[in-house]
């Protein structure tokens, strides 16, 4: 065996080692990318779930707002009517409390 043969054997071993390391490195890089993709998909699903929940809460708040608006206008009408009734009762009381002008003579 000559030194050239030994050199060729060493070069072949080194190339096999570099090739094996490259394959191992690529395998782990693919696994990392795959895990990253899964994590991103899980995050997207979580964001979609949060968005759906926020949409439901928004719909609920819109319903409450419409009910409060309706109730407010109804309460305003009730207060107006009660005010009119109290002023009517006050007017009647003042008419009863003051004697008619014909009775004074």
Residue pairs with C-beta under 8 A, 6 or more apart in sequence:
none
